[in-house]
Amino acid sequence: MDALESVPLSRRSLLGFALSLGALAAARLVKASPPPSGPAPAATVTIENTYRLLDEEKMPLPRAALHGAAEIAVPTLVSTLAISCVFTSVVFLQGPAKYLFTPMGLAVVFAMLASYSLSRTLTPITIGQMLKGQHSGGSSGTAGETFFSRFHASFERGFERLRQGYVELLRTLLTRRGIVPIIAILVLSLGVVMFIFVGRDFYPAIDGGMIQLHVRAPPGTRIDEMESAVRTSFP
C-alpha cells in the first residue's frame, strides 16, 4: 500500500494508458494475418475454423478438426507472440511501478501462452468428442450420439430459445417506445440516490494496524534515554 501511494496518480494513469495502447497496437498488427486471428482466444478461433470446414467445406469430422487447428497455427502464434511482447515490456519498469504492473503483465503473457498451447492440443480432441454425432454440413445425426453431442444439441436449442426471446423483447420495445425512457429515468434516479449515499473517496480509509511516529530530542540524547522517553509517552 505504501508503494502504491508513493506513485503519483498521473504516472499511474500514464502507465495504464501505455499498456492499453500497446495492446491495441498489437491487436492492430495481428489483424493483418490471413485467417481471422486478432486478439481473440486461440481456442475460440480453432473452434470456429473447424466448424467452418465441417459446415461449408463438408469435411469429415476428424479431418475438419485436424485441418481447422493446423490452418490457423501460424497466425494465432503471431497474435499470441505480439500481445505477449507488449506485456513482457513491463519487466523493464523500475521502482514502485515494477511491483504494480509486472504481475499483471506476466499473468497476461502466461494466459496467452497457455491458451495457445491448449488450442493446439486439447481443443481439437474436445471438438472431436463434442461433435461426434455431427455430420458434414452441420446436421446432427442420431447414430453414434455421445453425451457431448447431446449436450451440444441441447445447448443449441436453449440458445435458440434465448435468441428468439431477445428478438421478441426488442420487438416489444420498438412497438411500445415509452417503456425505454421510463426505465432510463428510473435507472438515472437510482444512480443519483446511490451517488448521495455511496462513498466517493479514490482510496478508502484503511486501518493497517500500524502507526508511524517522528520524535525529536535534543542533540546528544542517548539511545536508551530516547527509548525510555518514547515508552513513557506512549505506553
N, C-alpha and C positions, 0 to 999 in steps of 0.2 A: 504494500500500500504506500510506503514511503517512496519507493521508486516511481510508482505511478504518479504521485502528487508532485514529484520533482521535475517531471517533464511538462513543459508549457503546453497549454491547450492548443496553441497554434501549430506547434511542432507535431503533436499527435494527429491533428486534422490533416496536416500536410503528408504525413507518412501514410495514413489511411487512404488519402486520395491517390497517392503514388501507387500503392498496391492495387487499388481498384483500376486505375488507368493502365497499369501493366497487364492485368488480367484481361481487360478489354482489347488491348493491343494484341495479346496472344490469341484471343478468340478471332480477331480480325485476320490474323495471319493464317490460322488453320482453316479459315473458310475458303482459302484458295485450293484446298485439297479436292481431287476429283469426286470421290464419293462423299455423301453427307456426313462429315465428321463433326466439326465445330466443338464447342466446349461441353457437349452432351456426354453423359456417361458412356463408356465404351460398350458396356453390356447392352444398353438400350439400342445403340446403333447396330450391334450384331443381331439382335432380335428382329429389328425392322428389316434389315437386309435379307435375313434368312426367310422371313415371311414373304418378302417381295419375290424372291426366287421361287418359293413354293406356290405362290398365288399367280404371279404373272408369267414366269418362265416355265411353269408346270414341271419343275424338277421333282424327283422323288425326295422324300424327307431326309434320308441320310446324306444324299448329295447336296441338298439345299443347305443343310446345317454346316457341312464342311466348307462349301464354297462361300456361304454367307459370312463365315468367320474369316476365311482366307482373303477375300477380296478387299476387306477394309483393314487388314492388319497394319499395313504401312501408313495409311492416312491417320488412323487412330493413334499409332505410335508417335507420329509427328505432332498431333494435337496434344497428347499427353506430355511429351518432352517440352513442347513450347510453354505450356502452362506451368510445368514443373520448374523450368528455368526462371520464369518470372518470380515465383515464390521462393526459389532457392537463394535469391539475392539478399534475403533478409538476414542471412548468416553473417553478412559483412557489416551489419549495424554495430554501433558501439554505444556503451553507456546503458542507461535505463531502457532505451528503445529496443535494445537487443533482447532483454528479458520479456518485453511486452509482445513483440511481433515474431520472434523466432519460433516459439512453439506453434503459433498459428500457421506460419508458412510451411514448417516441416510437416504439420498434420495434413495440410492440403497436398503436399508432394507425395507423402506416403499413401494417402487415399487415392490419388490419381494412379499411382503405380499399381496398387492393389486392384483397382478397378480394371486396368488394362490386363493384368495377369489373369484375373478371373474370367474376363471376356474371351481370352484365348483358350481357356481350359474348361472351366465349369459351365459356362453359358451354353456352348454347343451341346454338351451332354444333357443339360437340363431341357434344352429345346427339343432334343430327340425324344426325351421321355414324356414331356408335356404334350407334344403334338403327334404322338404315335398313332392316334386314331384319325389324323388329318390326312386327306388325300391331296393330290396335286390339284390346284385350282382353289384351295381354301375351303373345300367342303368337308364336313365331318362325317366320318363313317361309323357304323356300329360294330364292325368286326375289329377285334383286337383293341377294344377300348380299355384304357387303364384309368387308374384313379386320377392321374394328372389330366388326361384328356377330358374326363367327365367334369373335373373341377374347372378346367378352362372353358368348357362349353357352358357350364352354369354361370361362371363369371361373365361371359359374354352376354348371356341372356339378362342377367341382372344389370349390367352396364347399359344395355339397350333400353331396358325399362327406365333406368335413371335418365338417360338421354331424352327419351320420349316425355318423361315428366318435366324435364327442364324446358323442352320445347313448348309444352302446354302452359308452363308458368310464364314464359316470355310472351306467348300469345295472349294470355290473360292480362298481363301488364301493359301490352301495347293496345289492347282493346279498352281497358279501364285506366286511362292515363293519370287519373287523380290519385291512385294508390302510391305511386313512386314519390311525388312531392310530399305526401303526408308522412311516409316513412323517413324521408330525408330530414324533414323538420323535427321529427321525434329523435332521430339519431343526433342531430346537431344540438337539440336541447339537452339530451343526455350528456353530450360532450361538455357543454357549459357547466352542468351540475358537477361532473367529475373534475373539471378544472378548478372549481371552487374548493372542493374537499380533498383532492389528492395533492400531495406534496410536490413541489416544483424545484427542489434542490438538484443540482447537477451531480453532486456527491452527497449521499445521505449521511447523517451523523452516525459515526461508528464508535462504539466503545471497545477499544482494543485491549483494555486491561493494563495499559502501560502509560506512565506519565514521564515527562522529561523536566528536570529541574536545572536551572542555571544559578549557581550560588557563587557570590564573590566574597572574598575575605581579604583582610589587609595583607600586603606583601610580607613574606616571611612566616606566615602561619604554617605550622607543621601539619602533616597529613592526618595524624591521629587526632589532633585537635579539631581539624576541619571535619573529620568523620563524626566525632563526638558531638560537634555543634549541629550537624545535619540531623543526626539521630534524635537529639534533644528537641529540635524544632519540628521534626516530622516523625513522630514515634510510629 
